[in-house]
Amino acid sequence: MLGTLPAHADPDPKLTISDVQLNKTAVSVTGLDTAKVDVTVKAGYNSDNPQDENTVLTVYLDRTAGSGIIDDIGSVALKRTAGTLKNGTWTGVLNVASAANGTFKVTGVVKGEYGQMSSGFPEDPTLFDGPSLAVTGTHIPKVSHVQTPAVVPTGKPYSIKWTVTDTATGKPYGVPAALEVGVGTECSETATHGDAVKTDAAGNYIRSYPASDQGREVCGSLRTAPYPTAADRFYAKRSGVFSAKPSKTSAKVGTNVPVNGTLTGHASGCPVNLQKLRGASQWRTVNSAMVRGSGRFTLTATPAVKGKIYYRAQLPAGCGGYIEHISKTFTITGL
């Protein structure tokens, strides 16, 4: 889901809300267009600090009907246009995207702009049971990508073609779309949003990424100020050099044998499995460990029977964008 403000901090105790009004009860919006709804909030902020005189507010609406990628939406920063800080009126607009297809209801108000951090976390809204807005959204946009090469070797650069298309037709809109592309923390919905770029008329934008961006989340998103309305975020698929070797090739039954391995690239925290061959082709995981910051890992093999036992190490696909890696098979003989 997009547009969800994480509930990390308590509502601001200084903020009280007496009324929230929308000048429309229903809007229709299509494609990349935006419908505007006027928002009026009557509120008070109990502060004598002069720095709070320019306090802005954001109204949040939660989805109550329909389904889509947007869970809630937020207004632009509302400015005080009448009254005092402790008893005033704040006004502004709610920009409604086609992706907001469904019914939304005003559920709360926050001091500050959408996603603004307070003490390191977004604050919870001050709850308010407000009006509803029915949104008829059509030709909703979608963001997708193609990575080149499809799997990036460790230490190599890559590129991504971002594409914006109409979900109803699968085709581009025929006009440039405003896209935000980011890496790492820029992919947080309430943090910085990366670089603002324009696609071509076919909905495409190609960006090159250095090898140092491997293992970092990359994202492309559309935003209807101020909230995200469509996004594609992922870790670029990549490969590394993966190997594992036992510290000894024979040991008494029941003895633990360290199996030391390495994985090139930024892989700290990725899980690795030790697998043992059962029958002719069935591999069963018997031990697991995490890749350390050095790129090394240590698994433990424990021969349970006498004779030659076949093992391998496996890196499951997914962590940091890595595809599945399988080491060369090795043996430990139980004595």
Secondary structure, DSSP 8 states (H G I E B T S, - for coil): -BS-----B---TTEEEEEEEES-SEEEEETT-EEEEEEEEEEEE----GGGTT--EEEEEEEEES--SBSEEE---BEEEEE-SSSEEEEEEEEEEGGG-EEEEEEEEEESSTT-EETTEEB--EE----EEEEEEES-EEEEEEEESSSEETT--EEEEEEEEETTTSS--SS--EEEEEEGGGGSTTS---EEEE--TTSEEEEEE-GGGTTSEEEEEEEETTEEEEEEEEE--EE--EEEEES-SEE-TT--EEEEEEE-SS-TT-EEEEEEEETTTEEEEEEEEE--TTSEEEEEE---SSEEEEEEEEE-TTGGGB--EE---EEEEE-
